[in-house]
């Protein structure tokens, strides 16, 4: 992973020479950093703060951005003019979204562990290319009214090798990467992702060493299975250094056209394999940087342009493990 450290040093020098402004997002109530806050540019684009609440912005890189909209789960959104960007931004807590005290009802109760297996695939033409502007949510229905606790999430991932001809070989030389993802859990609101089940920041770092799936342990979050099911979502935050620190990567490629410069979101590794082996439509997508944007079911006829849908690859096949508790 030495090349990541080298890249970080080079990019840090780039930040200094280009006059980047480093801004920190804090909670006004606690003065603690708001980790991985969303910074929207008001035009469907944006960036994320790191774990310490820092983000980097300059008019040289984003000359067409006049306003920034800073938001995070559990906080009120704040709008700030880019020309007046301060060194510190304070967010107010949403009073109706404070974490509740969870009293566990599963202590010392007998249970059995069940698994919904993930759908794995190494075909790169069947994969979603992660960009920071999209969040993908997958629905898990509840088959009964028994008490169940989510213990882990199994995210299918597809790796890339250095040599295209070797990409489907198990012993291929894998391209190195270190990517940070954010995970959220939502209640079911009439068939769409609704209120968060937890306001905790849940993130994980995936590398080429994780193989075909990443297992995320969530047993410490007391995520009980709602009777009407729940959604688990995934969004990429960007590349990291070897220690997992989010790098201030440039999130867009700029393509000059006759009518001006167009920003195209950068694709991040690993890729996310989609499947046609699930009968119904359990996958939903959302534009992250558009305030109040609605979730859309990943399905033909919903205004989504995707080669995956043209191949009837309708679902991201996430798996889960959960404990089913016996009646007291």
JOHU-V704491 format. One record per helix or strand. SS is the DSSP state (hx for helix, st for strand). FROM is the first residue (numbers start at 1). TO is the last residue. Records with the same first field share a line. If there is no record, write none. Layout:
BEGIN
SS = FROM-TO / FROM-TO
END
This chain:
BEGIN
hx = 2-17 / 82-84 / 95-97 / 124-126 / 164-166 / 208-210 / 219-221 / 307-310
st = 21-27 / 33-33 / 38-40 / 46-48 / 54-57 / 67-71 / 75-75 / 78-81 / 88-91 / 93-93 / 111-116 / 127-130 / 134-140 / 148-156 / 158-158 / 161-161 / 174-174 / 178-189 / 192-196 / 202-207 / 213-217 / 224-224 / 230-240 / 246-246 / 252-257 / 260-265 / 268-275 / 283-287 / 296-297 / 315-316 / 319-325
END
